[in-house]
Amino acid sequence: MARATRTQKIERLNLAWQLLQRGGSPLAAADELVRTCGLSKRQAYRYVEDAQQLRRPLPAADAKVAFTVKLSRALVDRLRAYAASTGETLSDIVSRAVVAVLHRRGGRA
């Protein structure tokens, strides 16, 4: 079975949070996640446990699109080494860097 996307995770966490906020028990929230999201009971409980730690719903994830850029081999090697050492994805690292540059330059990100 494929791993959940970031968007799916956020949607499931927010659903679990909403169910808990309505006064539902963790068991009832997990049962609803099983029914509506097609999760196993174990997966559903993990989402409910995580949702119990939230103070408010998470912001919706912005859809990502792929585009091609050309970077030097040395820079790509450094990015991959950094990603491996931090456990982050290349996409997340590059996205944060671009947002930081746009922010410094007065652009909107």
TORGU-246092 format. One record per residue (C-alpha): residue number from 1; residue in one letter; chain; x, y, z. Coordinates in steps of 0.001 Angstrom, whole numbers, plus 524288, in hexadecimal, padded with zeros to 5 digits. Layout:
BEGIN
{atom NUM,"A","A",{X,Y,Z}}
...
END
This chain:
BEGIN
{atom 1,"M","A",{80000,80000,80000}}
{atom 2,"A","A",{80511,80D95,7FC89}}
{atom 3,"R","A",{808A5,81749,80717}}
{atom 4,"A","A",{7FF53,8227C,80988}}
{atom 5,"T","A",{8028D,82F60,80324}}
{atom 6,"R","A",{804C9,83B7A,80B58}}
{atom 7,"T","A",{7F762,8406A,80747}}
{atom 8,"Q","A",{7F0E3,833AA,80B73}}
{atom 9,"K","A",{7F7CA,833F5,81892}}
{atom 10,"I","A",{7F359,841D9,81B36}}
{atom 11,"E","A",{7E561,83EBE,81726}}
{atom 12,"R","A",{7E50E,832BB,81FE7}}
{atom 13,"L","A",{7EAF5,839D9,82B88}}
{atom 14,"N","A",{7E154,844F8,829F3}}
{atom 15,"L","A",{7D5EB,83B82,828F8}}
{atom 16,"A","A",{7DA5E,8348B,8354D}}
{atom 17,"W","A",{7DBF1,841B8,83C26}}
{atom 18,"Q","A",{7CE39,845F0,8381E}}
{atom 19,"L","A",{7C851,83933,83CDD}}
{atom 20,"L","A",{7CF13,83AA3,849F6}}
{atom 21,"Q","A",{7CAED,848EC,84B22}}
{atom 22,"R","A",{7BCBF,84500,84926}}
{atom 23,"G","A",{7BDE0,83D1E,85590}}
{atom 24,"G","A",{7C035,8301A,84F34}}
{atom 25,"S","A",{7C863,82613,85624}}
{atom 26,"P","A",{7D578,82206,85083}}
{atom 27,"L","A",{7CF72,814B3,84D91}}
{atom 28,"A","A",{7C412,81AD2,8461C}}
{atom 29,"A","A",{7CD5B,823D2,83EC3}}
{atom 30,"A","A",{7D5DF,8184B,83AD6}}
{atom 31,"D","A",{7C9ED,810A4,83656}}
{atom 32,"E","A",{7C5A2,81C1D,82DEC}}
{atom 33,"L","A",{7D32D,81D2B,827CE}}
{atom 34,"V","A",{7D2BD,80EA6,824AC}}
{atom 35,"R","A",{7C588,8106B,81DF7}}
{atom 36,"T","A",{7C7FD,81D1F,816B6}}
{atom 37,"C","A",{7D659,81BD6,8132A}}
{atom 38,"G","A",{7D7B5,80D34,8116F}}
{atom 39,"L","A",{7E251,80C64,81BC9}}
{atom 40,"S","A",{7E5C1,80101,82450}}
{atom 41,"K","A",{7E1F6,80247,83291}}
{atom 42,"R","A",{7F050,803AC,83623}}
{atom 43,"Q","A",{7F275,80ECE,82C5E}}
{atom 44,"A","A",{7E618,81588,830F0}}
{atom 45,"Y","A",{7EA7E,81524,83F1F}}
{atom 46,"R","A",{7F77D,81B53,83B52}}
{atom 47,"Y","A",{7F075,826A8,834E1}}
{atom 48,"V","A",{7E79E,8283F,840C1}}
{atom 49,"E","A",{7F34C,8281E,849F3}}
{atom 50,"D","A",{7FA14,8328B,841D5}}
{atom 51,"A","A",{7ED97,83A8B,840C8}}
{atom 52,"Q","A",{7EC4B,83AAB,84F9D}}
{atom 53,"Q","A",{7F8E2,8429C,85017}}
{atom 54,"L","A",{7F3CB,84D2E,846D5}}
{atom 55,"R","A",{7EEB0,85A11,84BFA}}
{atom 56,"R","A",{7E80A,85D40,83F1A}}
{atom 57,"P","A",{7E68B,8573B,831AD}}
{atom 58,"L","A",{7F26A,85736,828E2}}
{atom 59,"P","A",{7F247,86051,81D1F}}
{atom 60,"A","A",{7EEC9,859A3,81072}}
{atom 61,"A","A",{7FA6D,85523,8089D}}
{atom 62,"D","A",{7FD4F,85C96,7FC39}}
{atom 63,"A","A",{7FD3F,853A0,7F071}}
{atom 64,"K","A",{80ACB,85183,7EAE9}}
{atom 65,"V","A",{80E7A,8510E,7DCA4}}
{atom 66,"A","A",{81B09,84C5B,7D67F}}
{atom 67,"F","A",{823C4,8551A,7CE74}}
{atom 68,"T","A",{8316C,8536B,7C964}}
{atom 69,"V","A",{83D32,85B87,7CD2D}}
{atom 70,"K","A",{84B5B,85988,7C9C8}}
{atom 71,"L","A",{85532,859F9,7D4D7}}
{atom 72,"S","A",{8638A,856DD,7D530}}
{atom 73,"R","A",{86738,848EA,7D889}}
{atom 74,"A","A",{86E92,84DDF,7E486}}
{atom 75,"L","A",{862A5,8551F,7E99E}}
{atom 76,"V","A",{859DB,8495C,7E766}}
{atom 77,"D","A",{8639E,840BC,7EE9B}}
{atom 78,"R","A",{863C1,84A4B,7F9FE}}
{atom 79,"L","A",{854E3,84ADC,7FA38}}
{atom 80,"R","A",{853D7,83C10,7FA3F}}
{atom 81,"A","A",{85DD5,83ADE,80527}}
{atom 82,"Y","A",{85694,84514,80D26}}
{atom 83,"A","A",{8498F,83E38,80AC1}}
{atom 84,"A","A",{84F4F,83133,80EEB}}
{atom 85,"S","A",{8550D,836FF,81B59}}
{atom 86,"T","A",{84868,83DC8,81F5D}}
{atom 87,"G","A",{83E75,833EB,81A81}}
{atom 88,"E","A",{83796,83E88,812B8}}
{atom 89,"T","A",{83391,83DC7,80494}}
{atom 90,"L","A",{83A70,84569,7F9E8}}
{atom 91,"S","A",{82D70,84BC3,7F6BF}}
{atom 92,"D","A",{82BA9,850E0,8049A}}
{atom 93,"I","A",{83992,85617,8055B}}
{atom 94,"V","A",{838DF,85D07,7F844}}
{atom 95,"S","A",{82B33,86247,7FB28}}
{atom 96,"R","A",{82FC0,8686D,807EE}}
{atom 97,"A","A",{83B9E,86E57,80133}}
{atom 98,"V","A",{83362,87450,7F659}}
{atom 99,"V","A",{82974,879B0,80015}}
{atom 100,"A","A",{83499,87FC2,807F5}}
{atom 101,"V","A",{83A44,88664,7FBDF}}
{atom 102,"L","A",{82CEE,88B70,7F7A5}}
{atom 103,"H","A",{82A3B,89071,8054B}}
{atom 104,"R","A",{8373B,897BE,805C2}}
{atom 105,"R","A",{834AB,89D9D,7F867}}
{atom 106,"G","A",{826F7,8A1EA,7FC14}}
{atom 107,"G","A",{81FFF,897B9,7F3D2}}
{atom 108,"R","A",{81454,88FEB,7F802}}
{atom 109,"A","A",{815ED,8819A,7FB50}}
END
